[in-house]
Amino acid sequence: MAKKKQVLTVEEKLAAALVREDEQPYEVPGNWVWTRLDKLKNNENGFFDGDWILSQNMDINGEVRLIQLSDIGIGSFLDKSSKHINSEKFDELGCKELIEGDILISRMAEPIVRSFIFPKLTYKCITVVDVAVLRCNNNLVNIKFANYLFNTPWFTELAMSIARGTTRVRITRKNLGELPIPLPPLAEQQRIVDRIESLFDQLDQAKALIQEALDSFETRKAAILHQAFTGALTKKWREEHIIQKHLEYKKLIDITTKITDGFHNSPSPQNIGYPYVMAGNVKETGINFNSGLFMDEKNHRELYNKAHPKKGDILLVNIGAGSGTSAVIDVDFEFSFKNSAILKLKEDVNPYYVNYYLQYTKEKTLAEISKGGAQPFLSLKVIKEMKIMMLPFVEQNQVVCILDDLFAKEQAAKDLCDQIDQIDTIKKTILGKAFRGELGTNVAGEESAVELLAAFLTG
C-alpha cells in the first residue's frame, strides 16, 4: 500500500520556506524575510535546467535557437551565439521553450550565477543544460529585483563558496535553489528597482561623457603631435625669432651615440637589490620604478656595464605587447631592465623631443617594421634604421616646451576622466546597499514579506 503523502500546515510550509536566523547572511529590515531561491518559482515546474543538446542535434537551418552560456552577461542578454536545432528535434527531445520574463542563470563559466531576463523574441528558443531557468511568481517577487540580486558580487561569492570543479567551476541546480534570498515587500522591491535604475542611468550618462572626453583627448593629442612634427606648432615662434623652417629626417643611429638592449637571458627577480624594470613598467607617462621587482648584484652589474642607463636616455620597449612604447629616464640611480632597447642620444638632441616623436609614430612603426611570430619584436637593427623628423636643437626645445605645457593641461583633464573605472565599483556598492535595505526606500510600516510568502503557500 502506497505511503500517504504528508500534508504540511501553512505554518510548517512557511517555516520550510524561511531561512533560519542562524543561517541568514546578514540583517535586513524587519518587514523583510530571508527565503530560498527556489521558493521564488511560480509553481512546481518553475525552476528547471535547460536541455541536453549534443552537437549531432544541431541544424544550421533549424528554427529553434539555442541560448548558450556565452549569451549570458552580467544582468544582460549578450546575444552572441548562433546555434540552432530544428522543430522535429525539439519535439523528439521534449525540449522546454523559453518564454519572455524567464530568468536564465548560468550554473558554470565564471562568474557563475550571472543572469539576465529573457526578452521577447520573434523565434522559438531553448537553452543548454548548464543554465537554470527561473519562472518567478510575480505576486511574490519582481523579476528585475531578482535579476539585480543574482548579479551582485555578494551573491556570486555565495554561489562560489558551494560550487565544485577543478578546471570549470559549476553549481548544481539543487544547491543554487538553496541559496538564501533577502525578500522585501513587493512595493519595496519596485522602489528598489526604480532607485537602482535611476542611479545606474545617471552613472551610465556620466560614463558616456567621460568616455567621450577620453576619446577626444586621444584625438587632440594625435592632432597636436602632428602639428609639432610638421612645423605648424612652432610657426609663430619661428617668425618671432626669424628662423627658417628646416625639417630633416634622420635615422636613430645618426642621432645616438649607442643603441643596445637589456637582458637576453631571464634572471629571476629578487626581493632586494637594484630596481628591475620590465617592459610593462615603461609607459608613455614615464617609467615605474616601484614595481617591487629587483635584480641581484651579479646580474645587475653585467647589464649595467653593457648598457649603463642614465638620466636622459630613452627606453624603447622592443619585445612583447608594449613594443614601441618609450619613455625618458628621469632618475639618477642604477637599475636593470629587460625587453627594452636603450637609446643614448647625442648632445644636440633633446631626448624628450625624440620621445614625443616615437609616441607620434608608434602605431605606424609597429605596422610597418615590427617583426616576430608569437609576439611583436623590434630588433636593434630595425630600431637603428628608424627615421626621426629632426628640427634644429633650439626648435626641438621649443616644441618640447609647448607640448609639455599643452599635455600637462590635457593630462589634468584626463586624470579626472580616469575615474571611469570607479563607476563599476560605485554600481557594485549601490547593489550591495540595495539588498540590505540601505537605499532609503524602505517603509517600515508596510506589510511584511512574510504575508506574501504565506499567501503564496496557501494558494
Backbone torsions as a table, in degrees:
resi	resn	phi	psi	omega
1	MET	NA	128.2	-177.4
2	ALA	-64.1	140.2	-179.6
3	LYS	-72.4	130.9	-178.7
4	LYS	-69.5	131.2	-179.8
5	LYS	-67.0	131.9	-178.0
6	GLN	-71.0	131.9	178.7
7	VAL	-98.1	120.7	-178.7
8	LEU	-88.4	146.6	175.3
9	THR	-75.6	165.9	178.1
10	VAL	-58.7	-40.1	179.9
11	GLU	-63.0	-40.5	180.0
12	GLU	-69.2	-39.4	176.8
13	LYS	-63.7	-41.9	-179.5
14	LEU	-64.4	-42.5	179.3
15	ALA	-62.3	-37.4	179.7
16	ALA	-71.2	-29.1	-178.0
17	ALA	-81.9	-22.8	-177.7
18	LEU	-90.9	148.9	176.4
19	VAL	-85.1	128.6	179.6
20	ARG	-58.2	149.0	-175.5
21	GLU	-56.6	-38.5	-178.0
22	ASP	-74.2	-8.7	178.3
23	GLU	-106.7	-1.3	-178.7
24	GLN	-74.4	127.8	-175.8
25	PRO	-61.3	-36.0	179.1
26	TYR	-160.9	170.0	-177.1
27	GLU	-80.3	139.2	177.3
28	VAL	-124.4	166.7	178.2
29	PRO	-54.3	155.5	-173.0
30	GLY	-62.0	-26.1	-179.8
31	ASN	-94.7	10.4	172.6
32	TRP	-97.8	164.9	172.3
33	VAL	-135.8	163.0	171.7
34	TRP	-105.3	123.8	176.2
35	THR	-126.9	-168.3	179.8
36	ARG	-110.5	153.5	-176.6
37	LEU	-56.5	-43.2	-175.8
38	ASP	-70.5	-9.5	176.4
39	LYS	-79.2	-7.8	179.9
40	LEU	-84.4	-8.8	-175.6
41	LYS	-68.9	155.8	-175.5
42	ASN	-79.6	-23.5	175.9
43	ASN	-162.5	-173.9	-176.6
44	GLU	-62.3	-21.6	-179.1
45	ASN	-104.0	14.5	-173.2
46	GLY	-90.8	8.8	177.9
47	PHE	-143.0	107.5	-172.5
48	PHE	-148.1	163.4	175.4
49	ASP	-87.1	159.9	174.7
50	GLY	-68.9	-173.3	-174.0
51	ASP	-92.0	152.1	178.1
52	TRP	-86.0	100.5	-176.5
53	ILE	-112.7	122.7	-179.9
54	LEU	-93.6	163.3	-178.3
55	SER	-60.7	-34.6	-179.7
56	GLN	-71.8	-10.4	177.0
57	ASN	-83.8	-11.5	-173.8
58	MET	-73.1	152.5	176.5
59	ASP	-146.6	112.1	-175.4
60	ILE	-62.0	-20.4	178.7
61	ASN	-102.7	10.7	-177.6
62	GLY	-65.8	156.8	-177.5
63	GLU	-92.5	-9.7	-174.2
64	VAL	-109.6	119.2	-178.7
65	ARG	-79.7	138.0	176.3
66	LEU	-101.6	110.5	177.7
67	ILE	-78.6	123.5	-174.6
68	GLN	-111.0	175.0	-179.4
69	LEU	-58.3	-34.4	-178.7
70	SER	-66.6	-15.9	179.1
71	ASP	-83.8	-12.7	-174.2
72	ILE	-94.9	110.2	175.8
73	GLY	-94.9	-175.5	177.4
74	ILE	-82.7	88.6	179.8
75	GLY	90.4	-2.3	-175.0
76	SER	-140.0	159.2	177.5
77	PHE	-88.9	115.4	-175.8
78	LEU	-83.2	-23.8	175.4
79	ASP	54.7	53.8	-176.2
80	LYS	-100.6	-35.2	-170.1
81	SER	-79.9	168.4	179.8
82	SER	-147.5	39.2	178.5
83	LYS	-94.0	145.6	-178.6
84	HIS	-142.2	158.2	166.5
85	ILE	-127.5	165.2	179.0
86	ASN	-92.1	169.8	-176.3
87	SER	-63.8	-35.0	179.3
88	GLU	-63.7	-43.5	179.3
89	LYS	-68.0	-35.7	176.3
90	PHE	-56.7	-47.6	-180.0
91	ASP	-69.5	-41.6	-177.8
92	GLU	-61.8	-40.6	-177.9
93	LEU	-86.6	-6.5	-178.9
94	GLY	64.3	43.4	-175.8
95	CYS	-69.2	156.1	179.6
96	LYS	-102.5	119.1	-179.5
97	GLU	-76.1	137.6	176.4
98	LEU	-78.1	148.6	178.0
99	ILE	-127.1	156.7	179.6
100	GLU	-55.4	133.1	179.2
101	GLY	97.2	-11.9	173.3
102	ASP	-61.5	144.8	171.8
103	ILE	-103.1	118.7	178.9
104	LEU	-95.0	123.4	-175.0
105	ILE	-118.3	123.0	179.7
106	SER	-73.1	127.0	177.6
107	ARG	-94.4	-4.2	176.9
108	MET	-154.2	178.3	-175.5
109	ALA	69.2	101.2	-173.6
110	GLU	-62.2	145.4	-3.9
111	PRO	-76.2	128.1	179.0
112	ILE	-68.7	162.1	-176.6
113	VAL	59.9	15.7	168.8
114	ARG	-67.8	152.9	-173.0
115	SER	-150.8	166.0	171.0
116	PHE	-150.4	159.6	178.2
117	ILE	-89.0	123.2	-176.2
118	PHE	-66.0	126.6	-177.0
119	PRO	-84.7	174.5	174.9
120	LYS	-80.3	120.7	179.3
121	LEU	-119.8	163.8	-175.5
122	THR	-90.9	2.3	-178.6
123	TYR	-134.5	162.1	-178.9
124	LYS	-74.4	140.4	-179.2
125	CYS	-134.3	150.5	169.9
126	ILE	-131.9	176.8	176.9
127	THR	-135.4	172.5	-174.6
128	VAL	-85.6	166.4	-172.3
129	VAL	-66.8	-24.4	-179.9
130	ASP	-87.0	14.6	174.3
131	VAL	-118.4	127.0	175.3
132	ALA	-92.4	142.4	-179.4
133	VAL	-114.4	126.1	178.7
134	LEU	-114.2	120.8	173.1
135	ARG	-103.4	107.3	-170.6
136	CYS	-77.0	149.7	169.3
137	ASN	-80.3	107.8	-174.8
138	ASN	-67.5	-13.7	175.4
139	ASN	-85.9	-4.2	-177.6
140	LEU	-117.3	-38.2	-175.4
141	VAL	-143.2	141.0	174.8
142	ASN	-81.0	125.2	-174.1
143	ILE	-63.2	-31.9	177.2
144	LYS	-68.7	-39.2	176.7
145	PHE	-58.8	-48.0	-179.1
146	ALA	-63.0	-42.3	-177.9
147	ASN	-65.3	-43.1	176.4
148	TYR	-60.7	-41.8	-179.0
149	LEU	-61.4	-45.9	-176.4
150	PHE	-63.4	-22.0	-177.2
151	ASN	-101.3	14.4	175.4
152	THR	-80.3	148.7	176.0
153	PRO	-56.4	-37.2	-179.8
154	TRP	-60.4	-45.3	-177.0
155	PHE	-68.4	-38.1	177.1
156	THR	-61.7	-45.8	179.7
157	GLU	-62.8	-39.2	179.3
158	LEU	-62.3	-44.0	179.0
159	ALA	-65.9	-40.4	179.9
160	MET	-62.8	-30.1	-177.8
161	SER	-67.7	-19.9	179.8
162	ILE	-119.1	4.1	177.7
163	ALA	-76.2	159.7	-178.7
164	ARG	-133.2	156.0	177.9
165	GLY	134.5	150.4	179.9
166	THR	-100.3	-63.0	179.7
167	THR	-81.2	-35.8	179.1
168	ARG	-132.5	114.5	-178.2
169	VAL	-74.4	137.1	-177.6
170	ARG	-142.1	145.9	173.7
171	ILE	-116.5	136.1	179.4
172	THR	-74.2	156.8	178.3
173	ARG	-63.5	-36.0	178.8
174	LYS	-60.8	-47.7	179.5
175	ASN	-68.0	-36.1	176.1
176	LEU	-60.7	-43.4	-179.3
177	GLY	-66.4	-21.3	-179.3
178	GLU	-87.0	-6.9	-178.1
179	LEU	-64.0	137.3	-178.5
180	PRO	-72.2	143.4	-177.3
181	ILE	-129.0	125.2	173.4
182	PRO	-77.3	125.8	-173.7
183	LEU	-123.9	110.2	175.1
184	PRO	-86.7	173.1	171.1
185	PRO	-58.4	154.8	-176.7
186	LEU	-56.7	-43.1	-179.2
187	ALA	-61.7	-38.2	178.5
188	GLU	-69.4	-36.0	176.0
189	GLN	-58.3	-43.9	-179.7
190	GLN	-65.5	-40.4	179.1
191	ARG	-63.6	-39.6	178.4
192	ILE	-63.3	-45.3	178.4
193	VAL	-60.2	-44.9	-179.9
194	ASP	-61.5	-42.3	-179.4
195	ARG	-67.1	-44.0	178.1
196	ILE	-59.2	-47.7	-176.0
197	GLU	-67.3	-34.9	177.5
198	SER	-66.0	-46.9	-179.9
199	LEU	-66.7	-42.4	179.2
200	PHE	-63.6	-37.8	179.2
201	ASP	-63.2	-41.7	177.8
202	GLN	-63.9	-41.9	179.4
203	LEU	-66.5	-39.0	179.2
204	ASP	-65.9	-37.5	177.0
205	GLN	-65.2	-41.9	177.8
206	ALA	-63.4	-41.2	179.4
207	LYS	-62.4	-41.0	179.7
208	ALA	-64.2	-41.6	179.1
209	LEU	-66.0	-40.7	179.4
210	ILE	-64.7	-44.3	-180.0
211	GLN	-62.4	-37.9	177.7
212	GLU	-62.9	-40.4	178.6
213	ALA	-66.8	-40.1	178.4
214	LEU	-64.2	-43.5	179.7
215	ASP	-62.7	-41.8	-179.2
216	SER	-69.6	-29.7	176.7
217	PHE	-61.3	-48.1	-179.4
218	GLU	-64.7	-37.3	178.5
219	THR	-65.7	-44.7	179.3
220	ARG	-64.4	-38.8	-179.5
221	LYS	-61.6	-45.9	179.9
222	ALA	-61.4	-40.3	-179.3
223	ALA	-67.0	-40.9	-179.9
224	ILE	-65.1	-43.6	179.2
225	LEU	-63.9	-37.9	178.2
226	HIS	-61.4	-43.0	178.0
227	GLN	-62.8	-38.6	-178.0
228	ALA	-62.2	-41.1	-172.4
229	PHE	-99.3	12.7	169.1
230	THR	-116.0	2.4	178.2
231	GLY	87.7	-5.7	-176.7
232	ALA	-69.4	-33.9	-175.9
233	LEU	-66.6	-31.4	-176.2
234	THR	-109.0	16.6	-178.7
235	LYS	-58.7	-49.4	-179.3
236	LYS	-63.0	-39.7	180.0
237	TRP	-62.9	-42.0	179.9
238	ARG	-64.1	-40.1	179.8
239	GLU	-64.4	-41.0	-179.6
240	GLU	-67.3	-31.8	-177.1
241	HIS	-102.5	8.0	177.7
242	ILE	50.8	55.2	179.7
243	ILE	-117.0	132.0	179.2
244	GLN	-73.5	145.7	176.2
245	LYS	-69.0	127.7	-179.3
246	HIS	-142.3	108.1	178.6
247	LEU	-114.5	133.8	-178.3
248	GLU	-147.8	127.5	176.1
249	TYR	-79.0	132.5	174.6
250	LYS	-133.2	147.6	177.4
251	LYS	-75.8	150.7	179.0
252	LEU	-56.9	-36.9	-179.1
253	ILE	-62.5	-24.7	-178.3
254	ASP	-85.5	-13.9	-179.0
255	ILE	-115.6	10.0	179.2
256	THR	-122.2	159.1	173.7
257	THR	-97.4	-19.2	-179.5
258	LYS	-164.4	139.1	171.4
259	ILE	-131.7	118.1	178.9
260	THR	-142.8	-173.1	-177.5
261	ASP	-130.5	-178.4	-177.9
262	GLY	-89.5	-149.5	-177.3
263	PHE	-58.4	135.3	171.0
264	HIS	-91.9	-35.5	174.8
265	ASN	-83.5	-175.6	-178.0
266	SER	-126.8	71.8	177.3
267	PRO	-63.4	141.9	-177.5
268	SER	-72.7	136.1	176.1
269	PRO	-61.3	149.8	179.8
270	GLN	-113.2	170.0	178.2
271	ASN	-83.0	-21.6	177.9
272	ILE	-136.7	163.1	178.8
273	GLY	130.5	-145.3	179.9
274	TYR	-91.3	141.9	178.3
275	PRO	-53.2	138.1	-176.6
276	TYR	-118.0	111.4	-176.3
277	VAL	-94.4	117.2	175.1
278	MET	-93.7	170.1	-178.1
279	ALA	-56.3	-38.8	-178.6
280	GLY	-67.5	-14.0	179.3
281	ASN	-85.8	-9.9	179.9
282	VAL	-94.4	113.7	-179.6
283	LYS	-123.0	162.1	177.4
284	GLU	-62.2	-26.2	-179.8
285	THR	-83.6	-6.9	179.6
286	GLY	140.6	-176.3	-177.8
287	ILE	-105.2	130.7	178.6
288	ASN	-90.8	111.3	179.3
289	PHE	-96.5	3.8	-175.6
290	ASN	-110.7	39.2	-178.5
291	SER	-79.1	-12.6	-178.3
292	GLY	86.7	5.5	178.2
293	LEU	-101.3	141.2	-178.1
294	PHE	-137.6	162.9	179.4
295	MET	-123.8	141.8	-179.0
296	ASP	-71.2	164.7	-175.2
297	GLU	-58.7	-46.0	-174.7
298	LYS	-62.7	-53.8	-179.4
299	ASN	-66.4	-39.1	179.3
300	HIS	-61.3	-45.4	-176.9
301	ARG	-62.3	-37.0	178.5
302	GLU	-60.8	-44.8	179.6
303	LEU	-71.8	-43.7	-173.9
304	TYR	-62.9	-39.0	179.3
305	ASN	-67.1	-26.4	179.4
306	LYS	-82.5	-46.8	-171.6
307	ALA	-102.6	-32.6	-179.6
308	HIS	44.7	60.2	179.2
309	PRO	-62.9	135.9	179.5
310	LYS	-143.3	168.1	-178.8
311	LYS	-57.1	131.2	-179.7
312	GLY	100.0	-15.9	173.8
313	ASP	-75.2	165.1	178.6
314	ILE	-117.2	132.3	170.0
315	LEU	-95.9	129.5	179.6
316	LEU	-123.8	112.1	-179.6
317	VAL	-61.9	127.0	-176.7
318	ASN	-123.9	2.0	177.3
319	ILE	-136.8	134.0	174.3
320	GLY	99.3	-173.4	-173.4
321	ALA	-62.2	-28.7	-177.8
322	GLY	-89.3	11.5	-177.6
323	SER	-52.2	134.8	-179.3
324	GLY	98.4	-15.5	177.8
325	THR	-75.4	136.1	-177.4
326	SER	-134.7	159.2	176.8
327	ALA	-158.7	148.6	178.3
328	VAL	-85.7	134.5	175.8
329	ILE	-71.9	123.9	-176.9
330	ASP	-122.1	24.7	178.9
331	VAL	-125.4	160.0	-178.5
332	ASP	-101.9	-10.1	-176.1
333	PHE	-84.6	162.8	-179.8
334	GLU	-77.9	145.9	175.7
335	PHE	-155.4	162.8	175.5
336	SER	-107.6	160.6	178.9
337	PHE	-149.9	160.3	-178.8
338	LYS	-143.3	150.8	176.7
339	ASN	63.1	25.2	175.6
340	SER	-138.6	150.9	171.5
341	ALA	-95.8	155.9	177.7
342	ILE	-118.2	132.3	-179.2
343	LEU	-110.4	119.0	176.9
344	LYS	-104.0	111.3	-170.7
345	LEU	-89.2	153.6	175.7
346	LYS	-68.5	163.8	-173.1
347	GLU	-65.7	-26.9	-177.8
348	ASP	-93.7	23.6	178.6
349	VAL	-125.2	125.7	178.1
350	ASN	-81.2	118.0	-176.7
351	PRO	-61.8	-32.0	-179.1
352	TYR	-71.9	-30.4	174.6
353	TYR	-65.1	-48.5	179.8
354	VAL	-61.8	-40.0	-179.7
355	ASN	-64.1	-42.3	176.3
356	TYR	-61.5	-39.5	-179.5
357	TYR	-66.9	-38.6	178.0
358	LEU	-63.4	-37.2	176.0
359	GLN	-65.7	-41.5	-178.1
360	TYR	-62.1	-38.3	-175.0
361	THR	-103.2	10.5	-173.8
362	LYS	-56.0	-52.8	-176.4
363	GLU	-62.9	-41.3	179.4
364	LYS	-65.9	-39.7	179.4
365	THR	-60.5	-48.8	-178.6
366	LEU	-64.1	-39.2	-178.2
367	ALA	-67.0	-34.9	-173.4
368	GLU	-92.9	-37.4	-168.6
369	ILE	-129.9	2.5	177.6
370	SER	-69.9	143.4	-177.4
371	LYS	-122.3	165.6	174.7
372	GLY	118.1	155.2	-178.6
373	GLY	-99.8	-66.8	-175.7
374	ALA	-68.9	-31.6	-179.2
375	GLN	-148.0	153.6	179.4
376	PRO	-59.0	148.0	-177.3
377	PHE	-151.7	127.8	173.4
378	LEU	-111.2	109.3	-179.4
379	SER	-73.7	161.0	177.8
380	LEU	-62.3	-36.5	178.7
381	LYS	-60.5	-44.4	179.9
382	VAL	-67.0	-42.5	-179.5
383	ILE	-60.6	-42.5	-179.0
384	LYS	-62.1	-28.8	-178.4
385	GLU	-89.5	-6.4	179.3
386	MET	-62.3	138.9	-176.2
387	LYS	-100.7	141.4	-179.9
388	ILE	-122.0	133.4	174.9
389	MET	-76.4	109.3	-174.4
390	MET	-100.2	140.5	173.0
391	LEU	-113.7	165.0	173.5
392	PRO	-55.5	150.0	-173.8
393	PHE	-54.7	-43.0	-178.4
394	VAL	-64.3	-35.2	178.8
395	GLU	-76.0	-32.0	173.2
396	GLN	-56.1	-46.6	-179.5
397	ASN	-61.1	-39.7	179.9
398	GLN	-67.1	-40.9	177.5
399	VAL	-59.7	-46.4	-179.5
400	VAL	-62.4	-41.6	179.4
401	CYS	-61.1	-44.7	-179.4
402	ILE	-68.2	-45.7	-178.6
403	LEU	-64.0	-42.2	179.1
404	ASP	-58.3	-43.7	-178.6
405	ASP	-66.9	-45.6	-179.6
406	LEU	-63.9	-46.1	-175.9
407	PHE	-74.6	-23.8	174.9
408	ALA	-64.5	-41.0	178.5
409	LYS	-69.6	-42.3	179.0
410	GLU	-63.9	-41.3	-177.5
411	GLN	-65.8	-36.0	177.8
412	ALA	-59.7	-41.4	178.0
413	ALA	-69.6	-39.4	-179.1
414	LYS	-65.6	-36.6	179.3
415	ASP	-60.1	-37.7	176.4
416	LEU	-66.6	-38.1	-179.7
417	CYS	-68.4	-25.4	-178.2
418	ASP	-65.1	-6.9	176.8
419	GLN	-70.6	-0.6	179.1
420	ILE	-57.6	-32.9	179.9
421	ASP	-66.5	-22.2	-177.7
422	GLN	-79.1	-15.8	-176.1
423	ILE	-64.5	-42.9	178.3
424	ASP	-63.4	-35.6	177.1
425	THR	-65.3	-41.0	178.5
426	ILE	-63.1	-40.2	178.8
427	LYS	-62.0	-42.0	178.9
428	LYS	-63.5	-38.0	177.9
429	THR	-64.6	-41.9	178.7
430	ILE	-60.6	-45.7	179.8
431	LEU	-63.3	-40.2	178.8
432	GLY	-59.9	-42.7	179.3
433	LYS	-71.2	-36.4	-176.3
434	ALA	-57.2	-43.0	-173.3
435	PHE	-94.0	14.9	168.4
436	ARG	-114.5	0.6	-178.8
437	GLY	75.8	31.0	-173.6
438	GLU	-111.4	19.4	177.2
439	LEU	-96.0	5.0	177.5
440	GLY	76.5	21.7	-177.5
441	THR	-104.6	-12.4	-173.1
442	ASN	-74.0	138.6	176.0
443	VAL	-109.1	110.4	-171.3
444	ALA	-59.1	-37.1	-175.6
445	GLY	-83.3	2.0	-177.2
446	GLU	-71.2	151.6	-179.9
447	GLU	-53.7	135.4	-177.1
448	SER	-68.4	150.4	176.6
449	ALA	-65.8	-16.6	175.5
450	VAL	-59.3	-38.3	179.9
451	GLU	-64.6	-35.3	176.8
452	LEU	-62.2	-48.1	-179.8
453	LEU	-62.4	-44.7	-178.6
454	ALA	-61.5	-41.9	179.8
455	ALA	-63.4	-40.2	179.3
456	PHE	-66.4	-42.2	-176.4
457	LEU	-69.3	-24.3	178.7
458	THR	-92.7	-7.6	-176.7
459	GLY	-76.4	NA	NA
